[in-house]
Structures are given as structure tokens and as C-alpha cells.
Amino acid sequence: MSHRFSWGRAGFRIYRRAVGGSLLSYHGDFDPLTGQTYGAARGTGGELTGSLSLTDTSGFWGNLRYEQIRGTNIADNHGFRLMGGYY
């Protein structure tokens, strides 16, 4: 699920997504020895994006993201990302 709001060259997005990387983190699994289910991690967060054109062929862009990661019988975690560049 994702909702995006845009204002010209800036935007904001809130989302909830499945965390990939392995079958356990994406889907989860059942351990028959303990009788518990593990995995199925989900990331919930927000993201700011923006860009500034200097000329027709050059400018700056940036992205800031924060998310909380939770799942079934796994440790809670969080992620923070800051990116930017020149084109």
C-alpha cells in the first residue's frame, strides 16, 4: 500500500511494503519443532523526494526515507536513508 503526494518537483510518500531479501523475511515460515511462525517482515514509513533543475541538462536531486520494520517473532528494526546527487 502506498500513497504519494506531489507538489511540482517535490513529493512525499507514505507506504507499507513487504521486506524482501529471503523467503523467510518476505513470506514467513512455520517451525514444526517449536510450533511458531517466523518472518513475514513489513516496512512502514515515509519518504521525501525533490529535485532542482539548474539548466535543461543539469540539476540536483534528493531523497530522505525512514521506516520501521516489524514481523512475526522477529526483532523490530528501523531504517534510515539519505541520498542525493547531481545530474
Secondary structure as GFF3:
##gff-version 3
##sequence-region A 1 87
A	DSSP	beta_strand	2	7	.	.	.	ID=ss1
A	DSSP	beta_strand	10	18	.	.	.	ID=ss2
A	DSSP	alpha_helix	23	26	.	.	.	ID=ss3
A	DSSP	beta_strand	29	31	.	.	.	ID=ss4
A	DSSP	beta_strand	36	53	.	.	.	ID=ss5
A	DSSP	beta_strand	59	72	.	.	.	ID=ss6
A	DSSP	beta_strand	77	86	.	.	.	ID=ss7
###
